[in-house]
Amino acid sequence: MKTTRLARTCQECKYNLLYFCDLEALGGVGGIRGKLDLVPIVAGPQFEADYDYITNLGSKAVFKTNRNAKNFKLIQIDLERPAEANWLDLVADQERDVLDWAAGVAGDRLVTCYMQVRRCT
């Protein structure tokens, strides 16, 4: 099984950049012995959206994001083809309900939790 590690940088805990590194490509038992070759998925210079890692199945990682989604959505990014043109929307942005959290369960399933916005008048 391929081991993938994700690294992200934050700016005041709002919006972030996203990079990954294939640790298996570093080779062998000796572990990390130098500078990591980070591959940018979402790179600066602007911090435009939130990207929160949820889970992955092989090279396909799931993120919660508010990029082009005011109430958040789930996207899949194949770390072997991380260009934005290859991203896939898994759970669309909802009109009224806000995606609060999501979790990967049972290997290949997702559980989502939404908050409903109510206004009293």
N, C-alpha and C positions, 0 to 999 in steps of 0.2 A: 504494500500500500504506500502510496506517495505521501510524504510528509511535507506539509506546507505551513509556513508561519506568515502571519500578516502583521504588519506594523503600521501604525497610523500616528500622525502628529496632530496636535490640537492647538487651537488658538482660543484661549479663554473659554474652553469647554463648549464652544459653539462653532459648528462647522469644522471640518477636518480634511486633511489630505490622506491618501491611502496608497500604500506600497506593499509589495510582497517579495518573498525570497524563497526559492526552492532549496531547502536544506539538504535534500538528497544529492543535488548537483555539487555540493561541497565535497562529497565523497567520504566514505569510510567512517571508521570507528573513532578517529581522532577528534571529531567534533569541529567546532568553529575555531579556525586558526588565523583568521585575518578579517579584513574588511568584507562585509556582506555586500553582495551585488543586488541591491534593491531595484525592483522593477516598478516604475510608477503606474498606478491604475488611475488615481485622481491626484494630479500634481498641480502645484501653484501656477502662477503667483497668487491667484485669488482663492480665498476660502468661501465657497459658494453654497455648500450644502453639507448636511450631516450624512455620514456613512457609518452604520453600526453593523459589525459582523454578527451574523446569526448562527450559521452552520455551513458545512460543506459536505459534498459527496464527491470524492475524488478531487479533480481540479475545478469543479463547479461550486463556487461559493455564493451564499445568499446574504444579502445586505438589506437592512432597513434604511431608507433614504427619503429625504424631502426634496430631492432634485426633481424639478418639474412635477411636484406632488405636495400641495400645501398641507395635506393630512397624512402624509407618509405613504410609502408603498414598499413592496419587497421586490428586489431585482436579483437576477442571477448573473454572475460574472464568471466566465470561464477563464481561469488564471493562465491557461495556455494560449488564450486569445483575448487579452484584456482590453482591447480597443473598445471605446464606447459604442461603436457601430455594432458590436457583437453582444451587447448587453440585452438581457431578456427580462421583461416585466413578468413577474410571477403572480403577484397580488396587486391589483390596480389601486390607485388612489381613490378613496371614497368621497362622495360629495359632502356628507355631513359628519360621518364618524371618523375619529382620529385613531390610526394604528398606534397603540401604546407600546406593545412588545410582541415579539414572536420568538419561537424556540423550535429547534429541530428535535424530533423525538422518533423513537423506533427506527432509526437509520435513515428512512427516506420520507418522513412525514413532517409537516409543519403545523404548529399550533399558533394561532394569532389571538390577540386580545385587543379589542377596540373600546374606546371611550366615546360615549354619546354626548354631544354638546346639547345642553338644554338651557333655555332662557326663560326666566319667569318675568311676566309683565304685569 
